Amino acid sequence: MKQPNFTPLTGYPEYSEDEMLIRAQGVLDVLKTRRTIRDFSDKPVPRALIETCIAAAGTAPSGANHQPWHFVAISNPDMKREIRIAAEAEEAAFYAGKASQEWLDALEPLGTDTQKPFLETAPWLIAVFAQKRGGERVGQDKKNYYVTESVGIATGMLITALHAAGLGTLTHTPAPMNFLRDICGRPKNEKPFVLMVVGYPAKDAKVPKHALIKKSLGDISTFEE
Ligand code: IYR
């Protein structure tokens, strides 16, 4: 058995408990203002901002540290149009009968429909892919573990970084999204996980009141002390 190789931990300064609470509250204050946006401005967003947020997502923990994700950032108008056409075709089938009545009832308060103009309006789409096989280095072909969990965590960190930077996001999941693999030219071992729509909110952006209903801390947690 090969001996694991260790190095000293860095990057954990000690704060006072008061300071820790202030820091945690600061993160909560920022995250509380996040909304899922469907009305985007076409104002351009610098590529460096998107790169930095993807780098933040790439720091996520993952099964065996295989980092089983790939992010395709798209600002190319032709590709965005192609994605919109394919996504709207899937959504048309979804709303016309593929979705159960219970599902449609659950979506009713969001006011969503088959039209996805934001896929062209927003300056960036980030297609997130999950890799069934890979490894800790690009080009490897080992089995990946906890792929969904790992890519889900990375996507959460991507959303957090984008929001902290002042950008709006929509977590878009047209189903199925296999068209994304073809349009983005990604290999067979990658499964489209989510399509993040990224940009500034439109000046007159509205959000459904339904989205403001948040469970309380008591609802979402139990403490056993
Ligand atoms: N993908 C569809 C439907 C949809 C599904 C869920 I679950 C949502 O939270 C929102 C929408 C659409 O984008 O319209």
Boltz pocket constraint, residues with backbone or C-beta under 6 A from the ligand:
constraints:
  - pocket:
      binder: B
      contacts: [[A, 91], [A, 94], [A, 107], [A, 110], [A, 112], [A, 113], [A, 114], [A, 172], [A, 173], [A, 174], [A, 175]]
      max_distance: 6.0
